[in-house]
Amino acid sequence: MSQQSAASKPSLSGVRIKARKRAVQAQAKHEPTVFRDQLYKHLETVPEGDFDSFATQLVQAGAQLDFLKYADGLFEIILVGGLLQPGGSYVDDGAPVSPFTIFNAKEPVRVDEMKKYIEVLNKLIRRYKYLQKPLEDNSLPALLQYINRWSPAQRDKLSIAVGLLISQGLASASCLSSLSKDHLVKNDVSINVLTLIFRAYLVDQSMEHLSATLKRGGIKDLLQFFPPNRREGKLLDEHFKKENLPQVANWWSKKQYAGIKAELVKELTDMCEREETTDQIIATIKARQEETPLPETELVGCIWQGLMASVDWSARPDQIEGLALREVGKYAPVLEPFCNGAKTEVSLINVVQVYCYEDTRIIKAFPQILKVHRLACFSRTIGQ
């Protein structure tokens, strides 16, 4: 038995056990410069300006090179023309600029010209869908935080490219958070880059589309891209109007109005529930108008909503009409000082009409509400 156990066990000779592909990739060295040189060989054969051939070569290269492992290097090569070291400077090994990079776009850069480069990226990401996540999660945030390192022309090219990538759904707006870093904000680099990004985005998309994209990307406050001593709504409005982007300025104003209106409605409701006097309520509204003014047509609607939100409409159906007339008569003096001019009066009529229509219990009281003595301005407007 001991002799048998001591005998060597039979084995197959000349057989090589094949390791799993992912195990081999995990053990392989990280050699981005080797990857770059191999990628260049695919791109060097393409004539300048032949974007279809560049797209074809990149797709073919993806079948031979590990794009997933070297995704950051791939996008550095395509977007800024070469590999970057930590800190944003180029790897200094004498390598030439990439044969294909957005930095090769003609100057002065135009959106139509940049679209040709983005279409190549679009084709590449459609073929290798796994590249989209590293692009929007790693590459774009990293490149944007170093954007001050490039020349003004290169900065413009990258900004326009980012705007087109986001507008075409190849990246999310979350990458724009990198522009809020202090070293970019203080010299107006952030807001100037953001302006170019928005301009490129709005070439093909609407402001509503951009608003939704910013919301999904977690970009809530555009003032964070301004220097700390210039974070005022008025300056933001002036900046985008000066840059011929009034739709951005108008959108921002409406967004701010929405917050201001919600606060005003809540405060008026609370004051009515505390049964504060008409003079106190009017003084509060005027003070808010001085601090954060609203257009009169918006203001009267907020006042109506805040006053009516405090009313308890749980009376019997046959008493609702009388209750509505009493409450409107009670609060009419609050509305009077702010209901100036036909435009404001019509706006308030529309608000009241919608309010009555939405609450069917008081819809029948609408004609009588307009005839209340304290709201005689309604009757004058209707008779005109």
N, C-alpha and C positions, 0 to 999 in steps of 0.2 A: 504493500500500500504506500509506504513511504517513497519507494522508488518511482511508483506511478505518479505520485503528487509532485515529485521533484522534476519529472520530465517536462520539458517545455511544451506549451500548448501550441497547436497548429495556428498559423496566421497566413493571411493572403499577402503575397508579395507583389509589389508594383501597383497597388491600389491607393489612389489619393482621395481622401475624404474631402468633399467639396463643402466649404464653409458657406453659411447663409450670406446672401448679398448684403443685408443690412449690417451684419456683424463685420464684414470686410470694410464697409464704408465707415463704421464707427471707429475702427482701428486705424484707418488711413490718416496720413498726416494732413494737416490743414495748410495748404499751399496756394494761397490766393494769387500769387504772382505767376505760378505755373498755369493756373486756370486762365488768368488774363492772357498770357502768351498764346495759349491754345485757342482762346476765343478770337484773338486778333487774326489768327491764321484763317479763320472762317470769313472774317469781315474784310480782310485786305484785298480779296479778289473782286470785290464789288465796286463798280464805278461810282464815283461821287454823284449823289442825287438819284440813284436808282433805288428808291425806297422799297419797291416790291422785292427786289433781290436781297436787300438787307433783311427784310422780314423772313424770307425763305431761308437764308443762311442762319439766322438766329434760331429758327425752329429746328433746322437740321442739327445745329450745334447742341441743342437741348437733348437730342437722342444720344449724344456721345459724351457730353460733359455733365457734371453733377450740379445742375442749376439750383437745386434745393439747398445743397450744402453751401454754395457760394452765391446765394441770392443777393446778399448785401453788396458783394463785389460786382455782381452782374449789373445791378442798378447804378452803382457808382460809375461804372464804365460807360453805361448808356446815358446817364443824366449829366454827369460832370466830367466825363472824358478820361477817367483813370481811377486807380485805387487810392483810397484815403487812409491816412494814419489816424490814430486817436487824436482828437483835437482839430481835425478838419484839414490838415495840410496833406498834399499829395505824397505818396510813397516815392522817395527820391532814389530811384534805381536806374535812371536814364531811359525809362520806357517812353515811347512816343504817345501822343494823344490818341485815343481810340478812333479808328476809322469811322465809327458811327457813334455820334453823341449829339445831344441837342445843342451843345455849345458850338457845333459846326454850322448852326443855322445862320443865314445871311443877316447882316445888320444894315439898317435898324430892323430889329426883329418884328415880324408881323404874325398875328394869330393864324392867318391862313397858311403861312409857311410852317409854323410850329405844329399845326394839325397833321402834317405829313409825318413828322417824327412820332407823334403820339399814336397815329394809326399803326405804325410798326409795333409799338409797345402793345397796342390793343390786340393785334394778331398774335403776338407772342404769348400774352397772358390768356387769351382765349384757348390757345393750344396747351399751355401748361398752367392750368387754373391755380395750382398750388403756389404760384408766384405772387398772387394778389395780396395775400395776407402779409408776407414779409415786406412787400412794397409799402403798404399803408401803415403797418405797425412799427417797422424798424427803419427802412431806408428813407422815406420822406421826412419823418420827424428828425432824423439825424442830419440830413442834408439841410433842412430849413434852419436848424440851430447854428449851422456854420455859414449861412448865406452871406453874412457880412464879409467873409474872406475873399469873395470873388469880385471881379470888376463890375462896374455898373451894368455893362452890356450883358455879361454872363448872369448877373442877378436878375435882370429883366427876362432873360430866356428861361431860367429855372422857374421864375414866378408864373410866367404864362403857361409853361408846361404843367405846373402843379394845378393851376386853374382848370386846364383842359382835362387832366386826369380825374379831378374830382367831378367835373360836370358830366363826364362820360361814365361815371360810376366805377372807375378803375381804382379809386381810393376814396376813403371817407374824409370828412372835414376835420376829424380828430387830430390829424397831423398838424393843423394850424396852431395848436396849443404851444408848439415849440417856439412860435414867434412872440410869445408873451414873456420870454426870458429877458432879464434886466439889460444884458449887454446889447440886445437888439432893439429894445424899446426906447432906450434913452436918446438915441440919435435919429429917431424917426425912421429907422430901417424897417421896423415891423409894419408900421402903418402904410408905408410906401409899397412894400412887397404885397401886403394884403390888398391894397387898392388894385394892383396889377392882376392879382389872382381873381378878384371879383370881376374886373373888366373882361378878362378872358372867359370866365364862367358865363357871364351874361350875354356873350355873343350868341349862344345857341339856347340858353335857358332863361326862364323868367325869374323875376325877383321872388315870387312865391316858391319856386323850385329851390332857389338858393336858400331862402329862409328855412325850408324844411330840411335841407342838407345840413345847414349849420346846427339846427336843433338836434338832429340825429348824431352829429359829431360832438355834441356837448359844448359848442361855442355859444355861450349865452351873452357875454358882455363884450362888445367891440371896443369899449373904452380901455380895456386891459392892454390893447395894442398901441395906445398912446403913451407918451412920457407921463410920469406921475403928476407933474405940474400942469398938464393940459388935458386932464380927464374930465372934460365937461361936455354935456350934450350939445351945447351951442357950437363948440369947436369941431365936434364930429360932424355936425350938420354942415358947417361951412366947408370942411375939408372935402366931403364927397360931392357937394355941389360944385366946388371949384374944379374937381377932377372929372366933371361931366358924368357923374353917377348919381343924379338926383333920386333915382329909384331906391338906392341904398339909404340915402338921407331920409326920404319919406317913410320908408319901412321902419327905420330906427325910431323916428318920431312917433309913429303909430304904436310901436311896441312899448315905448315909454308911456304914451297916453293910456294904454290899456292898464298898466300898473297903477298909474296915478288915479285913474277913474275907479278902479276897484277899491283903492284905499279911501277915496272920497265917499263912495257909496256906503262903505262899512261905517265910516265915522258919522255920517248923517243918520244912519239907522240907529246907531248907539245913542246919539244925542236925542233923537225922537223918543226912544224907549226910556231915556232918563227924564223925559218931559222938560227939556231945556227950552228957553224962550226963543221966539222967532228972531229977536235981535242977536242972541248968542249964535244961533245957527247961521244967520247971514254974515256975522262977523267972522266966523270960522271959514266959510266959503271964500270970502274976500281975502282972508289971510293966505289961504292955500293958493288962490289965483296969483297973488303977488309972488309967492315962492316958486310954484310950478304951474304956470298959466296953461289953461286949456282953451281951445276955440269955443266961443259962446255956444255954437250949435252942439258941441259935445258936452259942454258944461250943463246945459238945462236938462239934457237927458239923464246925466248922472244924478242931478238934484232930484228929479222925479223918481228915479229908481230907489235912491236912498230914503226918501220920505215914505214912499208907498211900501217899502219892505218892512216897515215897522207896524203896518196896519194889520189887525187881526180880522180876516175875512170869514170867520167861522159863524157869522150870524145866520138867522133863518133866511131862506131864499127871498121871502117877501120883504125882508128888511135890508137886503144887500144894497139896493139902489139908493135908499135913504142914507145908509152908512157911507157909501161912496161919495155922495154929494157933501156930507158933513166933513169927511176927512179932506177932500179936495179943497173945500172952502177954508178949512183950518190952516192948510199948508200953502194956500195960494199966495199969501204975503211973502213967503220965502222965495217963490219963483219970480215974483214981479220985478225985483231990481235987476234980474239977470236976463229977462225976456225983452231984449231991445232990438227992434227992427223986424221986418217981415220974414227974413231968412231964419232968424232964431225962432220966431213964432211958429213957422211952418215945421221946423225941426221938432219942436216940442209937441205939436199936434200929432206928428207921425209917431213919436215915442208913446204918447198917450193912447193913440189908436191901436198900436201893436200890443201895448200892455193890456188893454181891454179885450182885444181879440184873443190873446193867449189865455186870459182868465175868463172863461165863459160865464162865470157868475155875475160879472159886472159889465158884460158886453152891451147890455141894453141901456146902461147908464151913460154910455159915451156921449150921446147928444146933449144930455142934461149937464154933464161935466163941462162941456164947452160953453154953456150958458151961465156958469157960476159967475157972480159979480166980480170976484177977484181975478178971474181969468177972462175978462172982457176982451183982452187982446186977441183971444182965439176967434171970437165972433167977428171982430174987425177984419181979421185976416181972411176968414172964410167968405165974408161979404165982398171982398175985393175982386 
